[in-house]
Amino acid sequence: MQLVFEGSGRTVTLDLDRKNKVLIVTSSLTQFKPVITEWKNLFDKGKEEEQEKITDQLSDTLFIQAIANSMNLNGYKLVHSK
């Protein structure tokens, strides 16, 4: 699945493979090049295991909502998902 967020004039794209727990991030921080990132970076530091266990049980729709809510806290709004 792919999630695109915008905030503060920036765009962040997350390409996610939930089954294989692969996260690819594309943003200004990666010079807009896709970078494979550790799956645990989706979660709050220090709470990775707990949050991963919870989100593993969510449907794709609820998983997207959880990630969108977290990104909203950092000033990013979900603008596209597929």
A tleap script that builds the chain and sets N, CA, C and O, in Angstrom:
source leaprc.protein.ff14SB
mol = sequence {
  NMET GLN LEU VAL PHE GLU GLY SER GLY ARG
  THR VAL THR LEU ASP LEU ASP ARG LYS ASN
  LYS VAL LEU ILE VAL THR SER SER LEU THR
  GLN PHE LYS PRO VAL ILE THR GLU TRP LYS
  ASN LEU PHE ASP LYS GLY LYS GLU GLU GLU
  GLN GLU LYS ILE THR ASP GLN LEU SER ASP
  THR LEU PHE ILE GLN ALA ILE ALA ASN SER
  MET ASN LEU ASN GLY TYR LYS LEU VAL HIE
  SER CLYS
}
set mol.1.N position { 0.848 -1.167 0.000 }
set mol.1.CA position { 0.000 0.000 0.000 }
set mol.1.C position { 0.892 1.227 0.000 }
set mol.1.O position { 2.042 1.179 0.437 }
set mol.2.N position { 0.349 2.319 -0.493 }
set mol.2.CA position { 1.102 3.567 -0.534 }
set mol.2.C position { 0.270 4.657 0.121 }
set mol.2.O position { -0.917 4.812 -0.167 }
set mol.3.N position { 0.913 5.409 1.006 }
set mol.3.CA position { 0.263 6.523 1.685 }
set mol.3.C position { 1.061 7.783 1.397 }
set mol.3.O position { 2.284 7.795 1.537 }
set mol.4.N position { 0.369 8.843 0.995 }
set mol.4.CA position { 1.023 10.108 0.701 }
set mol.4.C position { 0.496 11.155 1.678 }
set mol.4.O position { -0.712 11.343 1.821 }
set mol.5.N position { 1.421 11.827 2.341 }
set mol.5.CA position { 1.087 12.844 3.333 }
set mol.5.C position { 1.674 14.178 2.910 }
set mol.5.O position { 2.728 14.239 2.278 }
set mol.6.N position { 0.966 15.260 3.272 }
set mol.6.CA position { 1.479 16.608 3.047 }
set mol.6.C position { 1.375 17.395 4.333 }
set mol.6.O position { 0.433 17.236 5.110 }
set mol.7.N position { 2.374 18.258 4.545 }
set mol.7.CA position { 2.371 19.121 5.713 }
set mol.7.C position { 3.528 20.076 5.658 }
set mol.7.O position { 4.631 19.691 5.270 }
set mol.8.N position { 3.304 21.315 6.036 }
set mol.8.CA position { 4.352 22.340 6.055 }
set mol.8.C position { 5.057 22.455 4.713 }
set mol.8.O position { 6.270 22.660 4.658 }
set mol.9.N position { 4.293 22.320 3.622 }
set mol.9.CA position { 4.880 22.434 2.297 }
set mol.9.C position { 5.734 21.250 1.880 }
set mol.9.O position { 6.464 21.328 0.892 }
set mol.10.N position { 5.651 20.167 2.616 }
set mol.10.CA position { 6.443 18.968 2.319 }
set mol.10.C position { 5.527 17.793 2.012 }
set mol.10.O position { 4.383 17.733 2.461 }
set mol.11.N position { 6.065 16.865 1.235 }
set mol.11.CA position { 5.341 15.641 0.914 }
set mol.11.C position { 6.162 14.462 1.389 }
set mol.11.O position { 7.376 14.413 1.189 }
set mol.12.N position { 5.490 13.510 2.019 }
set mol.12.CA position { 6.124 12.267 2.468 }
set mol.12.C position { 5.309 11.116 1.896 }
set mol.12.O position { 4.088 11.071 2.050 }
set mol.13.N position { 5.988 10.193 1.239 }
set mol.13.CA position { 5.334 9.013 0.701 }
set mol.13.C position { 5.839 7.785 1.444 }
set mol.13.O position { 7.045 7.573 1.569 }
set mol.14.N position { 4.906 6.981 1.934 }
set mol.14.CA position { 5.233 5.728 2.602 }
set mol.14.C position { 4.716 4.578 1.748 }
set mol.14.O position { 3.513 4.461 1.512 }
set mol.15.N position { 5.618 3.742 1.292 }
set mol.15.CA position { 5.240 2.509 0.599 }
set mol.15.C position { 5.376 1.392 1.618 }
set mol.15.O position { 6.462 1.155 2.147 }
set mol.16.N position { 4.272 0.706 1.894 }
set mol.16.CA position { 4.240 -0.277 2.970 }
set mol.16.C position { 3.844 -1.656 2.456 }
set mol.16.O position { 2.889 -1.805 1.693 }
set mol.17.N position { 4.587 -2.642 2.886 }
set mol.17.CA position { 4.238 -4.045 2.644 }
set mol.17.C position { 4.035 -4.644 4.026 }
set mol.17.O position { 4.995 -5.048 4.682 }
set mol.18.N position { 2.795 -4.700 4.461 }
set mol.18.CA position { 2.502 -5.156 5.823 }
set mol.18.C position { 2.883 -6.607 6.032 }
set mol.18.O position { 3.358 -6.972 7.107 }
set mol.19.N position { 2.682 -7.437 5.025 }
set mol.19.CA position { 2.964 -8.866 5.168 }
set mol.19.C position { 4.447 -9.120 5.442 }
set mol.19.O position { 4.798 -9.910 6.318 }
set mol.20.N position { 5.309 -8.443 4.687 }
set mol.20.CA position { 6.751 -8.637 4.827 }
set mol.20.C position { 7.418 -7.577 5.697 }
set mol.20.O position { 8.632 -7.598 5.901 }
set mol.21.N position { 6.607 -6.650 6.207 }
set mol.21.CA position { 7.060 -5.564 7.072 }
set mol.21.C position { 8.216 -4.788 6.445 }
set mol.21.O position { 9.303 -4.648 7.005 }
set mol.22.N position { 7.910 -4.292 5.245 }
set mol.22.CA position { 8.864 -3.470 4.505 }
set mol.22.C position { 8.291 -2.053 4.428 }
set mol.22.O position { 7.123 -1.859 4.093 }
set mol.23.N position { 9.131 -1.076 4.743 }
set mol.23.CA position { 8.753 0.336 4.703 }
set mol.23.C position { 9.745 1.070 3.817 }
set mol.23.O position { 10.955 1.013 4.036 }
set mol.24.N position { 9.217 1.760 2.814 }
set mol.24.CA position { 10.049 2.583 1.937 }
set mol.24.C position { 9.539 4.010 2.046 }
set mol.24.O position { 8.361 4.278 1.807 }
set mol.25.N position { 10.436 4.928 2.411 }
set mol.25.CA position { 10.079 6.326 2.613 }
set mol.25.C position { 10.690 7.169 1.505 }
set mol.25.O position { 11.858 7.004 1.151 }
set mol.26.N position { 9.879 8.078 0.961 }
set mol.26.CA position { 10.354 9.052 -0.013 }
set mol.26.C position { 9.933 10.426 0.498 }
set mol.26.O position { 8.747 10.685 0.699 }
set mol.27.N position { 10.918 11.308 0.708 }
set mol.27.CA position { 10.626 12.640 1.231 }
set mol.27.C position { 11.809 13.561 0.945 }
set mol.27.O position { 12.802 13.148 0.347 }
set mol.28.N position { 11.689 14.802 1.377 }
set mol.28.CA position { 12.808 15.732 1.214 }
set mol.28.C position { 14.024 15.249 2.010 }
set mol.28.O position { 15.163 15.489 1.608 }
set mol.29.N position { 13.791 14.583 3.117 }
set mol.29.CA position { 14.909 14.062 3.917 }
set mol.29.C position { 15.682 12.966 3.192 }
set mol.29.O position { 16.852 12.728 3.492 }
set mol.30.N position { 15.040 12.303 2.246 }
set mol.30.CA position { 15.713 11.254 1.462 }
set mol.30.C position { 16.076 11.771 0.071 }
set mol.30.O position { 16.393 10.996 -0.832 }
set mol.31.N position { 16.022 13.099 -0.084 }
set mol.31.CA position { 16.273 13.751 -1.374 }
set mol.31.C position { 15.346 13.192 -2.448 }
set mol.31.O position { 15.718 13.060 -3.615 }
set mol.32.N position { 14.137 12.869 -2.020 }
set mol.32.CA position { 13.072 12.346 -2.879 }
set mol.32.C position { 13.449 11.055 -3.589 }
set mol.32.O position { 12.940 10.743 -4.665 }
set mol.33.N position { 14.346 10.319 -2.965 }
set mol.33.CA position { 14.688 8.983 -3.450 }
set mol.33.C position { 14.073 7.975 -2.492 }
set mol.33.O position { 14.105 8.190 -1.281 }
set mol.34.N position { 13.512 6.874 -3.001 }
set mol.34.CA position { 12.945 5.853 -2.109 }
set mol.34.C position { 14.043 5.202 -1.274 }
set mol.34.O position { 15.054 4.743 -1.804 }
set mol.35.N position { 13.826 5.172 0.037 }
set mol.35.CA position { 14.806 4.601 0.962 }
set mol.35.C position { 14.117 3.544 1.822 }
set mol.35.O position { 13.115 3.819 2.484 }
set mol.36.N position { 14.669 2.338 1.801 }
set mol.36.CA position { 14.142 1.278 2.673 }
set mol.36.C position { 14.496 1.638 4.109 }
set mol.36.O position { 15.650 1.912 4.436 }
set mol.37.N position { 13.470 1.629 4.957 }
set mol.37.CA position { 13.597 2.051 6.353 }
set mol.37.C position { 13.102 0.927 7.250 }
set mol.37.O position { 12.262 0.124 6.842 }
set mol.38.N position { 13.615 0.872 8.453 }
set mol.38.CA position { 13.174 -0.166 9.385 }
set mol.38.C position { 11.687 -0.012 9.691 }
set mol.38.O position { 11.198 1.095 9.918 }
set mol.39.N position { 10.984 -1.130 9.693 }
set mol.39.CA position { 9.546 -1.150 9.962 }
set mol.39.C position { 9.217 -0.470 11.288 }
set mol.39.O position { 8.202 0.216 11.404 }
set mol.40.N position { 10.065 -0.661 12.272 }
set mol.40.CA position { 9.786 -0.107 13.602 }
set mol.40.C position { 9.733 1.421 13.585 }
set mol.40.O position { 9.216 2.023 14.526 }
set mol.41.N position { 10.256 2.058 12.537 }
set mol.41.CA position { 10.205 3.517 12.454 }
set mol.41.C position { 8.799 4.050 12.227 }
set mol.41.O position { 8.572 5.257 12.313 }
set mol.42.N position { 7.856 3.167 11.939 }
set mol.42.CA position { 6.454 3.582 11.840 }
set mol.42.C position { 5.879 3.934 13.210 }
set mol.42.O position { 4.871 4.634 13.308 }
set mol.43.N position { 6.517 3.449 14.251 }
set mol.43.CA position { 5.948 3.520 15.598 }
set mol.43.C position { 6.724 4.484 16.490 }
set mol.43.O position { 7.851 4.874 16.186 }
set mol.44.N position { 6.085 4.856 17.605 }
set mol.44.CA position { 6.704 5.760 18.568 }
set mol.44.C position { 7.916 5.096 19.214 }
set mol.44.O position { 7.879 3.921 19.579 }
set mol.45.N position { 8.980 5.867 19.347 }
set mol.45.CA position { 10.200 5.353 19.951 }
set mol.45.C position { 9.915 4.860 21.376 }
set mol.45.O position { 9.312 5.565 22.186 }
set mol.46.N position { 10.361 3.647 21.654 }
set mol.46.CA position { 10.154 3.048 22.958 }
set mol.46.C position { 8.857 2.257 23.074 }
set mol.46.O position { 8.660 1.516 24.037 }
set mol.47.N position { 7.968 2.414 22.085 }
set mol.47.CA position { 6.682 1.713 22.104 }
set mol.47.C position { 6.520 0.825 20.871 }
set mol.47.O position { 5.422 0.348 20.582 }
set mol.48.N position { 7.620 0.606 20.146 }
set mol.48.CA position { 7.549 -0.102 18.872 }
set mol.48.C position { 6.908 -1.478 18.987 }
set mol.48.O position { 5.996 -1.795 18.225 }
set mol.49.N position { 7.366 -2.296 19.920 }
set mol.49.CA position { 6.839 -3.668 20.045 }
set mol.49.C position { 5.350 -3.671 20.348 }
set mol.49.O position { 4.580 -4.394 19.716 }
set mol.50.N position { 4.953 -2.868 21.309 }
set mol.50.CA position { 3.551 -2.799 21.727 }
set mol.50.C position { 2.666 -2.313 20.576 }
set mol.50.O position { 1.625 -2.909 20.299 }
set mol.51.N position { 3.073 -1.240 19.913 }
set mol.51.CA position { 2.268 -0.690 18.831 }
set mol.51.C position { 2.243 -1.622 17.623 }
set mol.51.O position { 1.225 -1.720 16.939 }
set mol.52.N position { 3.344 -2.298 17.359 }
set mol.52.CA position { 3.371 -3.247 16.246 }
set mol.52.C position { 2.405 -4.397 16.484 }
set mol.52.O position { 1.692 -4.806 15.568 }
set mol.53.N position { 2.374 -4.923 17.707 }
set mol.53.CA position { 1.439 -6.008 18.028 }
set mol.53.C position { -0.006 -5.572 17.825 }
set mol.53.O position { -0.831 -6.335 17.323 }
set mol.54.N position { -0.301 -4.347 18.218 }
set mol.54.CA position { -1.670 -3.833 18.074 }
set mol.54.C position { -2.021 -3.650 16.598 }
set mol.54.O position { -3.079 -4.090 16.148 }
set mol.55.N position { -1.132 -3.003 15.852 }
set mol.55.CA position { -1.454 -2.709 14.446 }
set mol.55.C position { -1.424 -3.958 13.572 }
set mol.55.O position { -2.073 -3.987 12.526 }
set mol.56.N position { -0.691 -4.981 13.974 }
set mol.56.CA position { -0.678 -6.236 13.211 }
set mol.56.C position { -2.080 -6.845 13.126 }
set mol.56.O position { -2.383 -7.568 12.178 }
set mol.57.N position { -2.922 -6.561 14.096 }
set mol.57.CA position { -4.251 -7.147 14.156 }
set mol.57.C position { -5.310 -6.299 13.438 }
set mol.57.O position { -6.458 -6.722 13.303 }
set mol.58.N position { -4.924 -5.110 12.982 }
set mol.58.CA position { -5.883 -4.207 12.360 }
set mol.58.C position { -6.091 -4.529 10.882 }
set mol.58.O position { -5.189 -5.028 10.210 }
set mol.59.N position { -7.278 -4.239 10.395 }
set mol.59.CA position { -7.534 -4.317 8.955 }
set mol.59.C position { -6.708 -3.225 8.273 }
set mol.59.O position { -6.185 -2.329 8.935 }
set mol.60.N position { -6.595 -3.307 6.952 }
set mol.60.CA position { -5.855 -2.278 6.230 }
set mol.60.C position { -6.447 -0.891 6.467 }
set mol.60.O position { -5.715 0.083 6.639 }
set mol.61.N position { -7.761 -0.811 6.474 }
set mol.61.CA position { -8.428 0.480 6.683 }
set mol.61.C position { -8.087 1.072 8.043 }
set mol.61.O position { -7.763 2.255 8.143 }
set mol.62.N position { -8.156 0.257 9.086 }
set mol.62.CA position { -7.837 0.750 10.434 }
set mol.62.C position { -6.342 1.020 10.598 }
set mol.62.O position { -5.949 1.933 11.324 }
set mol.63.N position { -5.516 0.229 9.927 }
set mol.63.CA position { -4.068 0.452 9.953 }
set mol.63.C position { -3.753 1.815 9.329 }
set mol.63.O position { -2.980 2.590 9.891 }
set mol.64.N position { -4.344 2.102 8.183 }
set mol.64.CA position { -4.123 3.393 7.530 }
set mol.64.C position { -4.580 4.526 8.431 }
set mol.64.O position { -3.903 5.548 8.543 }
set mol.65.N position { -5.719 4.346 9.069 }
set mol.65.CA position { -6.228 5.370 9.986 }
set mol.65.C position { -5.263 5.604 11.149 }
set mol.65.O position { -5.037 6.748 11.544 }
set mol.66.N position { -4.697 4.535 11.695 }
set mol.66.CA position { -3.754 4.662 12.812 }
set mol.66.C position { -2.499 5.421 12.378 }
set mol.66.O position { -2.020 6.291 13.105 }
set mol.67.N position { -1.965 5.096 11.200 }
set mol.67.CA position { -0.777 5.783 10.702 }
set mol.67.C position { -1.107 7.250 10.407 }
set mol.67.O position { -0.318 8.140 10.724 }
set mol.68.N position { -2.273 7.501 9.803 }
set mol.68.CA position { -2.692 8.873 9.500 }
set mol.68.C position { -2.836 9.692 10.776 }
set mol.68.O position { -2.427 10.852 10.818 }
set mol.69.N position { -3.413 9.097 11.816 }
set mol.69.CA position { -3.561 9.812 13.096 }
set mol.69.C position { -2.205 10.173 13.675 }
set mol.69.O position { -2.021 11.274 14.194 }
set mol.70.N position { -1.264 9.260 13.590 }
set mol.70.CA position { 0.085 9.516 14.097 }
set mol.70.C position { 0.770 10.623 13.289 }
set mol.70.O position { 1.410 11.508 13.857 }
set mol.71.N position { 0.633 10.567 11.983 }
set mol.71.CA position { 1.245 11.598 11.132 }
set mol.71.C position { 0.592 12.960 11.368 }
set mol.71.O position { 1.259 13.992 11.290 }
set mol.72.N position { -0.718 12.965 11.659 }
set mol.72.CA position { -1.410 14.226 11.967 }
set mol.72.C position { -0.788 14.917 13.166 }
set mol.72.O position { -0.696 16.144 13.204 }
set mol.73.N position { -0.362 14.135 14.140 }
set mol.73.CA position { 0.278 14.702 15.333 }
set mol.73.C position { 1.572 15.414 14.977 }
set mol.73.O position { 2.024 16.294 15.711 }
set mol.74.N position { 2.173 15.034 13.846 }
set mol.74.CA position { 3.412 15.664 13.388 }
set mol.74.C position { 3.162 16.692 12.284 }
set mol.74.O position { 4.092 17.155 11.624 }
set mol.75.N position { 1.887 17.039 12.097 }
set mol.75.CA position { 1.541 18.097 11.164 }
set mol.75.C position { 1.330 17.657 9.725 }
set mol.75.O position { 1.318 18.497 8.824 }
set mol.76.N position { 1.163 16.364 9.487 }
set mol.76.CA position { 0.972 15.852 8.132 }
set mol.76.C position { -0.438 15.312 7.967 }
set mol.76.O position { -0.982 14.654 8.854 }
set mol.77.N position { -1.017 15.609 6.807 }
set mol.77.CA position { -2.368 15.148 6.493 }
set mol.77.C position { -2.300 14.125 5.360 }
set mol.77.O position { -1.587 14.325 4.376 }
set mol.78.N position { -3.040 13.035 5.502 }
set mol.78.CA position { -3.116 12.017 4.449 }
set mol.78.C position { -3.865 12.608 3.260 }
set mol.78.O position { -5.002 13.064 3.388 }
set mol.79.N position { -3.204 12.593 2.090 }
set mol.79.CA position { -3.838 13.150 0.887 }
set mol.79.C position { -4.136 12.078 -0.162 }
set mol.79.O position { -4.912 12.311 -1.088 }
set mol.80.N position { -3.523 10.912 -0.015 }
set mol.80.CA position { -3.750 9.859 -0.991 }
set mol.80.C position { -3.375 8.516 -0.388 }
set mol.80.O position { -2.390 8.406 0.342 }
set mol.81.N position { -4.156 7.504 -0.695 }
set mol.81.CA position { -3.800 6.147 -0.280 }
set mol.81.C position { -4.239 5.181 -1.376 }
set mol.81.O position { -5.279 5.361 -2.009 }
set mol.82.N position { -3.417 4.151 -1.581 }
set mol.82.CA position { -3.782 3.102 -2.530 }
set mol.82.C position { -3.089 1.815 -2.143 }
set mol.82.O position { -3.259 0.797 -2.814 }
savepdb mol mol.pdb
quit
